Amino acid sequence: MAVSAAIVVANINYIQPIEADIARQFNLANAVVGAVAMLTQLGYAFGLLLIVPMGDIMNRRTLILRLLALAILSALLAFMAPNIWVYAAASLLIGVTSVAPQVIIPYAGFLAPQGQRGRVLGNILSGLLVGVLLSRTVSGVLASVLPWQDVYLIAAVMIALLGIVLIKKLPRDPVTAHTTTYRAMIKTVPQLVKQYPVLRAAAVNGFVLFGVSNIFWATLVFYLQHQYGWGSREAGLLALLGVTGVLAAPLIGRLADRFRPRTIIGLGLVLSTVAYVVFILFGTRLAGLIVGIVILDLGTQFGQVANQTQIQNIASNASSRFNSVFMFGYFMGGALGSFFGNLLWDFAGWYGVCGLGFVVLVVGFYAHFIHYPHVIAKKKNGIQTN
């Protein structure tokens, strides 16, 4: 499951190190390519909202395999795209069809014993982060020696091979009887959001932490071009620094089992803030950039693992819908981070990008430490509140 999450989630991140190559080929401004990158994140967000909840009413193994088939077709469309309009459509579809890991995550949480759920989810999320990291590295390095479109052809082949393996190895879904229709199930999603302030808090946390992560990663290749004359290869290689987050994910999962997930999430916000302090003070030096990347990826991973553990502990019969809501907020933050990060780069350069990161983090600190503790306390006392 962890390997599957890695291979599939890679699809939505291939664009980040090659944005400059795409802009050059299609003769586009950086902000326009940033908007196309945002389409991938938006597609993923809406796939989370409309497809992932189906894991609560249909055979999850079947759903995962069907999503893989659609992901292959989307990657092939990006590979063959003759112009930016077709590529933009392919980018949107890549996002929509790459949500299989978000079906796998609650499925793994459902299969895991109660006391080991954080550790199991930490392992799956390690795979997810490996996919994010290696996708940037593979995409950047391949685009330095091959046409950037070949990245998507290779992605389609990898997913096809994965599908063959999963047909034989993916665990059978023990739940077979579902009486709820898709329409009725989708209608329950807003009710769950209203009922559980913990779920709303997780969605906001995810929005902030992945938003500030994408503000950085979406603009890194342009910064490297400006500062050092580097390109997609170097941007991809720098992504490997996030391996610290991969190594830390199982440990973070164990911490989330032992301590309050809220504490771990707060630590994620603090680490992300420290990363942006490093970027704005020392980001013009390569050493400062490296240190900031390591801290930022750790902060993102702290929030991701702890939030997943928290929402999967709410109720197992709606685990896919909980994950759908959380990850919708997560990738909406990523989509808007990519778009506004590129916009701020064009208008205000590196310091504008860092300033945007700080503004988003202030919202995160307010929501996590002030607003939602108050809302959750009211809910526990029986007072209805939004």
DOZAZA-572308 format. One record per residue: x, y, z of N, C-alpha, C in turn. Coordinates in steps of 0.2 Angstrom, whole numbers, padded with zeros to 4 digits, always signed. Example, Ala and Ser with C-alpha at 12.3 -4.5 7.8 and 13.67 -1.06 7.14 Angstrom:
<pts>
+0066-0028+0039+0062-0022+0039+0066-0016+0039+0064-0011+0035+0068-0005+0036+0064+0000+0039
</pts>
This chain:
<pts>
+0004-0006+0000+0000+0000+0000+0004+0006+0000+0010+0006+0004+0014+0012+0004+0017+0013-0003+0020+0008-0006+0023+0009-0013+0018+0011-0018+0011+0009-0017+0006+0011-0022+0005+0018-0021+0004+0020-0015+0003+0028-0013+0009+0032-0016+0015+0029-0016+0021+0033-0019+0020+0034-0026+0019+0028-0030+0019+0029-0037+0013+0033-0040+0007+0032-0037+0002+0036-0039+0002+0044-0038+0004+0045-0031+0004+0052-0029+0009+0056-0033+0014+0053-0036+0019+0056-0040+0016+0060-0046+0011+0058-0048+0008+0061-0054+0006+0068-0053+0004+0070-0047+0002+0077-0046+0008+0082-0045+0014+0079-0044+0020+0083-0042+0025+0084-0048+0024+0080-0053+0029+0080-0059+0030+0087-0062+0024+0091-0061+0024+0097-0065+0029+0102-0061+0030+0102-0055+0033+0107-0051+0040+0109-0053+0045+0104-0054+0052+0105-0057+0052+0107-0064+0047+0106-0068+0047+0107-0075+0043+0113-0077+0041+0117-0073+0037+0123-0074+0040+0127-0079+0047+0128-0078+0051+0133-0082+0051+0130-0089+0052+0123-0090+0052+0120-0097+0046+0121-0100+0040+0120-0097+0034+0121-0100+0033+0128-0102+0034+0133-0098+0034+0140-0100+0038+0142-0106+0044+0139-0106+0048+0140-0112+0045+0137-0118+0043+0131-0118+0041+0128-0124+0034+0131-0127+0030+0133-0122+0023+0136-0125+0023+0143-0124+0029+0146-0123+0030+0154-0123+0025+0157-0118+0025+0155-0112+0020+0157-0107+0024+0161-0101+0020+0165-0098+0023+0168-0092+0023+0163-0086+0027+0164-0081+0027+0160-0075+0020+0159-0072+0017+0165-0071+0011+0165-0068+0005+0160-0071+0006+0160-0078+0001+0156-0082+0003+0148-0080+0009+0146-0080+0011+0140-0079+0009+0138-0072+0009+0143-0067+0007+0142-0060+0000+0140-0060-0004+0143-0064-0011+0142-0065-0013+0135-0067-0009+0133-0072-0009+0126-0074-0008+0121-0069-0002+0122-0065-0001+0118-0059-0006+0118-0054-0009+0124-0053-0015+0124-0049-0021+0120-0051-0022+0119-0058-0027+0114-0060-0026+0107-0058-0020+0105-0058-0018+0098-0055-0021+0098-0048-0019+0102-0044-0021+0102-0037-0028+0103-0036-0031+0107-0040-0039+0108-0039-0042+0101-0042-0040+0098-0047-0042+0092-0049-0042+0087-0044-0036+0087-0040-0035+0082-0035-0040+0083-0029-0041+0090-0028-0046+0092-0022-0053+0089-0024-0055+0090-0030-0062+0088-0032-0062+0081-0032-0057+0077-0034-0057+0070-0034-0058+0068-0027-0055+0071-0022-0055+0069-0015-0063+0070-0013-0066+0076-0015-0072+0077-0013-0078+0073-0016-0077+0071-0022-0082+0067-0026-0081+0060-0027-0074+0058-0027-0073+0051-0028-0071+0047-0022-0066+0050-0018-0064+0046-0012-0070+0044-0007-0075+0048-0006-0080+0045-0002-0084+0039-0004-0083+0037-0011-0085+0031-0013-0082+0025-0010-0077+0026-0006-0074+0020-0003-0078+0018+0003-0083+0022+0005-0087+0020+0011-0093+0016+0009-0094+0016+0002-0100+0012+0000-0099+0007-0006-0093+0006-0008-0091+0001-0013-0085-0002-0011-0083-0008-0015-0077-0012-0014-0071-0007-0015-0067-0006-0010-0061-0002-0010-0056-0004-0015-0055-0011-0015-0050-0014-0020-0052-0012-0027-0058-0013-0029-0061-0012-0035-0060-0005-0037-0062+0000-0032-0061+0007-0033-0054+0009-0035-0049+0006-0031-0042+0008-0032-0040+0006-0039-0041+0000-0041-0039-0003-0048-0042+0002-0053-0048+0004-0053-0052+0008-0058-0048+0015-0058-0047+0017-0053-0043+0024-0053-0036+0023-0056-0033+0018-0055-0026+0017-0058-0027+0017-0066-0032+0014-0068-0033+0014-0076-0034+0021-0078-0038+0025-0075-0040+0032-0077-0034+0036-0076-0029+0035-0071-0023+0038-0070-0018+0037-0076-0018+0031-0079-0014+0030-0085-0016+0034-0091-0023+0034-0092-0025+0038-0098-0024+0045-0097-0024+0048-0091-0023+0055-0090-0016+0057-0091-0011+0052-0089-0004+0053-0090-0002+0053-0097-0005+0048-0101-0004+0048-0108-0007+0054-0112-0012+0057-0110-0015+0063-0113-0010+0069-0112-0007+0069-0106-0002+0075-0104+0004+0073-0109+0006+0067-0110+0012+0065-0114+0011+0068-0121+0005+0067-0124+0003+0068-0131+0001+0075-0132+0000+0079-0127-0003+0086-0127+0001+0091-0132-0003+0093-0138+0001+0097-0143+0001+0104-0141-0003+0107-0136-0003+0114-0134-0005+0114-0127-0004+0120-0124-0005+0122-0117-0013+0120-0115-0017+0121-0120-0024+0120-0118-0026+0112-0117-0023+0108-0121-0024+0101-0120-0020+0099-0114-0014+0102-0113-0010+0100-0107-0013+0102-0100-0017+0108-0101-0020+0110-0095-0026+0105-0093-0030+0103-0098-0035+0098-0097-0032+0092-0094-0027+0090-0097-0023+0083-0094-0021+0084-0087-0019+0090-0086-0017+0092-0079-0022+0091-0074-0028+0094-0076-0034+0093-0072-0036+0086-0071-0036+0082-0076-0038+0075-0076-0033+0071-0072-0027+0073-0072-0022+0069-0068-0023+0070-0061-0025+0076-0059-0027+0078-0052-0033+0073-0050-0038+0073-0054-0044+0070-0052-0043+0062-0051-0039+0060-0056-0038+0052-0056-0033+0050-0052-0029+0054-0048-0023+0052-0044-0025+0051-0037-0031+0050-0035-0033+0050-0028-0033+0043-0025-0031+0038-0029-0031+0031-0026-0027+0031-0019-0022+0035-0018-0019+0034-0011-0023+0037-0006-0028+0041-0007-0033+0043-0002-0038+0039-0001-0039+0033-0005-0043+0028-0004-0039+0023+0000-0033+0022-0001-0029+0017+0002-0028+0019+0009-0027+0026+0011-0025+0028+0018-0031+0026+0023-0037+0027+0021-0042+0025+0026-0043+0018+0026-0042+0015+0020-0043+0007+0020-0037+0004+0024-0031+0007+0024-0026+0004+0029-0028+0005+0036-0031+0011+0037-0033+0013+0044-0038+0008+0047-0043+0007+0042-0048+0002+0044-0046-0005+0045-0041-0007+0042-0038-0014+0043-0033-0014+0049-0031-0009+0051-0026-0009+0056-0029-0009+0063-0026-0013+0068-0028-0013+0075-0029-0006+0078-0033-0005+0082-0034+0002+0085-0028+0005+0088-0024+0001+0092-0018+0004+0095-0012+0005+0091-0013+0002+0085-0007+0003+0080-0009+0007+0074-0014+0011+0074-0017+0015+0068-0012+0020+0066-0009+0024+0071-0004+0029+0070+0002+0026+0067+0004+0021+0069+0011+0018+0066+0009+0016+0059+0004+0012+0058+0002+0010+0051+0001+0016+0046-0003+0021+0048-0004+0027+0044+0003+0030+0043+0007+0030+0048+0014+0033+0047+0018+0030+0042+0017+0023+0041+0021+0019+0036+0018+0021+0029+0011+0021+0029+0008+0023+0022+0010+0030+0020+0010+0034+0025+0012+0041+0023+0019+0042+0022+0023+0038+0024+0030+0038+0022+0031+0036+0015+0027+0031+0012+0027+0030+0005+0024+0036+0001+0019+0039+0004+0016+0045+0000+0021+0050+0000+0025+0052+0005+0030+0057+0005+0036+0055+0000+0038+0048+0000+0043+0046-0005+0041+0048-0012+0034+0046-0013+0032+0048-0020+0032+0055-0022+0030+0060-0017+0031+0067-0018+0038+0069-0019+0043+0066-0015+0050+0068-0016+0053+0066-0022+0052+0059-0024+0055+0056-0030+0052+0059-0036+0045+0060-0036+0042+0063-0042+0046+0070-0044+0047+0074-0039+0051+0080-0041+0058+0079-0043+0061+0074-0040+0068+0072-0042+0068+0069-0049+0064+0064-0050+0064+0060-0056+0062+0065-0062+0056+0069-0061+0054+0074-0066+0059+0079-0067+0063+0082-0062+0068+0087-0064+0074+0084-0067+0076+0078-0065+0082+0075-0069+0080+0073-0076+0075+0069-0077+0073+0067-0083+0072+0073-0088+0069+0078-0086+0068+0084-0090+0074+0087-0092+0080+0086-0088+0086+0089-0090+0090+0085-0096+0087+0079-0097+0090+0075-0102+0086+0073-0108+0079+0073-0106+0074+0071-0111+0069+0076-0112+0065+0076-0117+0059+0081-0117+0054+0080-0111+0052+0085-0108+0048+0085-0102+0042+0081-0103+0039+0080-0109+0033+0076-0110+0035+0068-0108+0041+0066-0109+0043+0059-0108+0042+0057-0100+0042+0062-0096+0040+0061-0089+0033+0057-0088+0029+0060-0092+0022+0057-0091+0021+0050-0094+0025+0049-0100+0025+0042-0103+0028+0037-0098+0033+0039-0095+0036+0034-0090+0031+0033-0084+0028+0039-0082+0023+0038-0076+0017+0033-0078+0015+0033-0084+0010+0029-0087+0012+0022-0086+0018+0020-0088+0021+0014-0088+0021+0011-0081+0024+0015-0077+0025+0013-0070+0018+0012-0066+0013+0015-0068+0006+0014-0065+0003+0008-0068+0004+0006-0074+0002+0000-0077+0005-0006-0074+0012-0005-0073+0015-0011-0069+0013-0012-0062+0011-0006-0059+0009-0006-0052+0002-0010-0052-0002-0008-0057-0009-0011-0057-0009-0019-0058-0004-0021-0062-0003-0029-0062-0001-0032-0055+0003-0028-0052+0005-0031-0045-0001-0031-0040-0005-0025-0040-0010-0024-0036-0016-0029-0037-0017-0031-0043-0022-0036-0044-0021-0043-0040-0014-0044-0039-0012-0050-0036-0011-0049-0028-0009-0043-0026-0007-0042-0019-0011-0038-0015-0015-0034-0018-0019-0029-0014-0024-0033-0010-0025-0032-0003-0029-0036+0001-0037-0035-0001-0040-0040+0000-0047-0040-0002-0051-0036+0003-0056-0032+0001-0060-0028+0006-0065-0033+0010-0064-0033+0016-0069-0038+0020-0076-0035+0021-0077-0029+0019-0084-0026+0019-0087-0027+0012-0092-0031+0011-0095-0032+0005-0102-0029+0004-0106-0028+0009-0113-0026+0009-0113-0018+0010-0116-0015+0005-0117-0008+0006-0124-0006+0004-0128-0003+0008-0135-0002+0005-0136+0006+0004-0131+0010+0006-0132+0017+0004-0130+0019-0003-0134+0023-0006-0132+0025-0013-0127+0031-0013-0124+0032-0019-0119+0037-0019-0122+0044-0018-0128+0045-0020-0131+0052-0019-0132+0053-0012-0135+0048-0008-0136+0049-0001-0130+0049+0003-0125+0046+0001-0118+0046+0004-0115+0053+0004-0115+0056-0002-0112+0062-0004-0116+0068+0001-0122+0067+0001-0126+0072+0005-0124+0072+0013-0121+0066+0015-0119+0066+0022-0113+0070+0023-0109+0071+0018-0102+0074+0019-0103+0081+0023-0107+0086+0020-0108+0092+0024-0110+0091+0031-0115+0086+0032-0117+0085+0039-0111+0083+0044-0106+0079+0041-0101+0076+0045-0096+0082+0046-0095+0087+0041-0091+0093+0043-0094+0097+0048-0101+0098+0048-0104+0102+0053-0104+0098+0060-0105+0092+0060-0105+0088+0066-0098+0087+0070-0093+0087+0066-0086+0086+0070-0082+0092+0069-0081+0096+0074-0076+0102+0073-0069+0100+0073-0068+0094+0075-0061+0091+0075-0059+0090+0067-0064+0088+0063-0063+0087+0056-0062+0093+0053-0066+0099+0055-0065+0105+0052-0058+0108+0053-0056+0107+0060-0049+0109+0062-0044+0106+0058-0044+0099+0057-0039+0096+0053-0039+0098+0046-0045+0100+0043-0045+0102+0036-0041+0109+0035-0043+0113+0040-0039+0120+0040-0032+0119+0041-0030+0115+0046-0023+0113+0047-0019+0111+0041-0023+0106+0037-0020+0104+0031-0019+0109+0026-0024+0113+0025-0024+0119+0020-0018+0123+0022-0017+0125+0028-0011+0129+0029-0005+0126+0028-0004+0120+0031+0003+0117+0030+0005+0115+0023+0000+0112+0019+0002+0110+0013+0002+0117+0008-0002+0122+0010-0002+0128+0006+0005+0131+0007+0008+0132+0013+0015+0135+0014+0020+0130+0010+0019+0124+0010+0024+0119+0007+0024+0121+0000+0018+0121-0003+0018+0122-0011+0019+0129-0013+0019+0134-0008+0021+0141-0010+0028+0141-0011+0032+0137-0007+0039+0136-0008+0041+0132-0014+0038+0126-0015+0040+0121-0020+0038+0124-0027+0033+0127-0028+0030+0129-0034+0035+0135-0037+0038+0138-0033+0042+0144-0035+0050+0143-0034+0052+0137-0032+0059+0135-0031+0063+0135-0037+0060+0132-0043+0064+0132-0049+0065+0139-0052+0060+0144-0051+0061+0150-0053+0067+0154-0049+0067+0153-0043+0072+0156-0038+0079+0153-0040+0079+0147-0041+0086+0144-0043+0088+0147-0049+0084+0148-0054+0086+0151-0061+0088+0158-0059+0085+0162-0055+0087+0169-0054+0093+0169-0050+0094+0165-0045+0099+0166-0040+0106+0162-0043+0105+0156-0046+0111+0152-0048+0111+0151-0055+0106+0152-0059+0106+0150-0066+0105+0143-0066+0102+0139-0061+0101+0132-0061+0094+0131-0064+0092+0125-0065+0085+0123-0068+0082+0117-0065+0078+0113-0069+0074+0108-0066+0078+0103-0063+0084+0101-0066+0088+0096-0063+0089+0097-0055+0092+0103-0054+0094+0105-0047+0088+0106-0043+0082+0108-0045+0076+0108-0041+0074+0101-0039+0074+0097-0044+0073+0090-0042+0077+0087-0037+0084+0088-0038+0089+0085-0033+0088+0088-0026+0086+0094-0026+0085+0097-0019+0079+0094-0016+0074+0092-0020+0068+0088-0017+0070+0082-0013+0076+0079-0014+0078+0073-0010+0079+0075-0003+0080+0081-0002+0082+0083+0005+0076+0082+0010+0070+0081+0007+0064+0079+0011+0064+0072+0013+0069+0068+0012+0070+0061+0015+0069+0061+0022+0071+0067+0025+0071+0067+0033+0064+0066+0035+0059+0069+0031+0052+0068+0033+0050+0061+0032+0052+0057+0027+0051+0050+0026+0053+0046+0032+0059+0047+0034+0062+0043+0039+0058+0045+0046+0056+0051+0046+0052+0053+0053+0045+0051+0053+0042+0049+0047+0035+0048+0047+0033+0042+0052+0036+0036+0052+0034+0031+0057+0035+0033+0064+0040+0037+0065+0041+0040+0072+0035+0044+0074+0034+0049+0069+0028+0054+0071+0022+0050+0072+0021+0044+0068+0015+0040+0069+0014+0037+0076+0020+0035+0079+0020+0032+0085+0019+0038+0091+0022+0044+0089+0021+0049+0094+0013+0051+0094+0010+0051+0088+0003+0052+0088-0002+0047+0091+0001+0041+0092-0002+0036+0096-0002+0037+0103+0004+0040+0105+0006+0041+0112+0003+0047+0115+0004+0053+0111+0002+0059+0114-0004+0062+0110-0006+0068+0112-0012+0071+0109-0010+0073+0102-0014+0071+0096-0012+0073+0090-0012+0081+0089-0016+0084+0093-0016+0092+0092-0009+0094+0094-0005+0091+0099+0001+0094+0101+0006+0093+0095+0006+0087+0091+0010+0085+0086+0009+0090+0080+0002+0092+0079+0000+0096+0074+0003+0103+0075+0003+0106+0081+0006+0112+0083+0013+0112+0082+0016+0107+0083+0024+0107+0082+0025+0107+0074+0020+0104+0070+0021+0105+0063+0021+0112+0061+0016+0116+0064+0015+0123+0062+0022+0127+0064+0024+0125+0070+0030+0129+0073+0036+0127+0068+0037+0121+0066+0043+0119+0062+0042+0123+0055+0036+0123+0052+0035+0127+0046+0037+0134+0046+0035+0137+0052+0037+0144+0053+0044+0145+0053+0048+0141+0057+0055+0141+0058+0058+0140+0051+0055+0136+0046+0058+0135+0040+0058+0142+0036+0052+0145+0036+0051+0152+0033+0056+0157+0036+0057+0157+0042+0062+0162+0045+0069+0160+0042+0071+0154+0041+0077+0152+0038+0077+0155+0031+0072+0154+0027+0071+0156+0020+0073+0163+0019+0069+0167+0024+0069+0174+0023+0076+0177+0025+0079+0174+0030+0085+0177+0033+0092+0174+0029+0091+0167+0027+0097+0164+0025+0096+0161+0018+0090+0162+0015+0088+0158+0009+0092+0160+0003+0096+0166+0003+0100+0168-0003+0106+0164-0003+0108+0160+0002+0113+0155+0003+0111+0148+0002+0115+0144-0002+0113+0137-0003+0112+0133+0004+0116+0134+0008+0116+0131+0015+0109+0133+0018+0107+0139+0018+0101+0141+0022+0095+0138+0018+0095+0138+0011+0090+0135+0008+0089+0127+0010+0095+0124+0010+0095+0117+0012+0092+0115+0019+0094+0119+0024+0091+0119+0031+0084+0120+0031+0082+0125+0027+0075+0127+0027+0070+0122+0024+0073+0118+0019+0069+0113+0015+0068+0107+0020+0073+0105+0024+0073+0100+0028+0068+0101+0034+0068+0107+0037+0063+0109+0042+0056+0109+0039+0055+0112+0033+0048+0113+0030+0045+0106+0029+0049+0102+0026+0046+0095+0025+0045+0091+0031+0049+0092+0037+0047+0089+0043+0040+0092+0046+0040+0099+0045+0034+0102+0048+0027+0099+0044+0028+0099+0038+0022+0096+0034+0020+0089+0036+0026+0085+0037+0024+0078+0039+0021+0077+0046+0024+0081+0050+0021+0081+0057+0013+0083+0057+0011+0088+0053+0004+0089+0052+0000+0084+0049+0003+0081+0043+0000+0076+0039-0002+0070+0043+0003+0067+0047+0002+0061+0050-0002+0062+0056-0001+0067+0060-0005+0068+0066-0013+0070+0064-0014+0073+0059-0021+0075+0057-0024+0068+0054-0020+0064+0051-0023+0058+0048-0025+0053+0054-0021+0053+0059-0022+0049+0065-0028+0051+0069-0029+0058+0069-0034+0061+0073-0041+0060+0069-0041+0061+0063-0048+0060+0059-0050+0052+0059-0045+0048+0058-0046+0041+0057-0049+0038+0064-0048+0041+0069-0050+0039+0076-0057+0041+0077-0060+0045+0073-0067+0048+0074-0072+0042+0074-0072+0039+0068-0077+0033+0067-0075+0030+0061-0075+0023+0061-0072+0019+0055-0077+0019+0050-0084+0019+0051-0089+0018+0046-0089+0024+0041-0086+0030+0042-0086+0036+0038-0078+0038+0037-0074+0033+0037-0067+0035+0037-0065+0038+0030-0068+0035+0024-0066+0038+0018-0069+0045+0017-0075+0046+0020-0077+0053+0020-0073+0058+0024-0071+0056+0030-0067+0060+0034-0060+0062+0030-0057+0057+0027-0051+0058+0023-0053+0062+0018-0058+0062+0014-0060+0066+0009-0060+0073+0011-0064+0075+0016-0064+0082+0019-0057+0084+0020-0054+0081+0024-0047+0083+0026-0043+0084+0020-0042+0080+0016-0038+0080+0010-0040+0085+0005-0047+0087+0005-0049+0092+0001-0047+0099+0003-0047+0100+0010-0044+0106+0012-0037+0106+0011-0033+0100+0012-0026+0100+0011-0024+0102+0004-0027+0099-0001-0025+0101-0008-0028+0107-0011-0033+0110-0008-0036+0117-0009-0030+0121-0007-0027+0120-0001-0022+0124+0001-0016+0124-0004-0014+0117-0006-0009+0116-0011-0010+0120-0017-0016+0120-0020-0018+0123-0026-0017+0130-0026-0020+0133-0021-0019+0141-0020-0012+0143-0018-0009+0139-0015-0002+0140-0013+0002+0140-0019+0001+0135-0024+0005+0135-0030+0003+0142-0034-0003+0143-0035-0005+0149-0039-0003+0156-0036-0004+0157-0030-0002+0163-0027+0006+0164-0026+0009+0158-0025+0016+0158-0024+0019+0161-0031+0017+0158-0037+0019+0160-0043+0018+0168-0044+0012+0169-0042+0010+0176-0043+0014+0181-0039+0015+0179-0033+0020+0184-0029+0027+0184-0031+0029+0178-0034+0036+0178-0037+0036+0183-0043+0031+0183-0047+0032+0188-0053+0031+0195-0050+0028+0197-0045+0027+0204-0043+0032+0206-0037+0034+0201-0033+0038+0204-0027+0044+0199-0026+0045+0194-0030+0051+0190-0030+0051+0186-0023+0057+0184-0021+0058+0179-0016+0055+0182-0009+0056+0188-0007+0053+0191-0001+0046+0191-0001+0043+0192-0007+0036+0192-0008+0033+0185-0006+0037+0180-0009+0035+0173-0008+0035+0171+0000+0041+0173+0003+0041+0171+0010+0036+0175+0014+0034+0181+0012+0029+0185+0016+0023+0182+0015+0021+0179+0009+0015+0175+0009+0014+0169+0013+0020+0166+0014+0020+0160+0018+0019+0162+0025+0022+0167+0028+0021+0170+0034+0013+0172+0036+0010+0175+0031+0003+0177+0032-0001+0170+0032+0000+0165+0028-0004+0159+0029-0003+0156+0035+0003+0156+0038+0005+0153+0044+0002+0156+0050+0001+0163+0050-0003+0166+0055-0010+0164+0056-0013+0163+0050-0020+0160+0050-0020+0153+0053-0015+0149+0051-0015+0143+0054-0014+0143+0062-0010+0147+0064-0009+0148+0072-0015+0150+0075-0019+0155+0072-0025+0157+0075-0030+0151+0075-0031+0148+0070-0036+0142+0070-0034+0137+0075-0028+0135+0075-0026+0129+0079-0026+0130+0086-0023+0136+0088-0022+0138+0095-0027+0142+0099-0032+0145+0095-0037+0150+0097-0044+0148+0095-0045+0148+0089-0052+0147+0087-0055+0140+0088-0051+0134+0086-0054+0128+0086-0054+0125+0093-0049+0126+0097-0050+0124+0104-0056+0127+0108-0058+0133+0106-0064+0136+0109-0070+0132+0106-0070+0131+0099-0076+0128+0096-0077+0121+0099-0072+0117+0099-0072+0110+0102-0074+0110+0109-0072+0114+0113-0074+0115+0120-0082+0116+0120-0084+0120+0116-0092+0122+0116-0095+0115+0114-0093+0112+0109-0096+0106+0107-0096+0100+0112-0091+0100+0116-0091+0095+0121-0096+0097+0127-0097+0103+0128-0102+0106+0133-0109+0106+0130-0110+0103+0124-0117+0103+0121-0119+0109+0118-0115+0114+0116-0117+0120+0113-0116+0119+0106-0121+0120+0102-0120+0119+0094-0117+0126+0092-0112+0125+0088-0108+0131+0085-0105+0129+0078-0104+0134+0074-0101+0133+0068-0093+0134+0068
</pts>
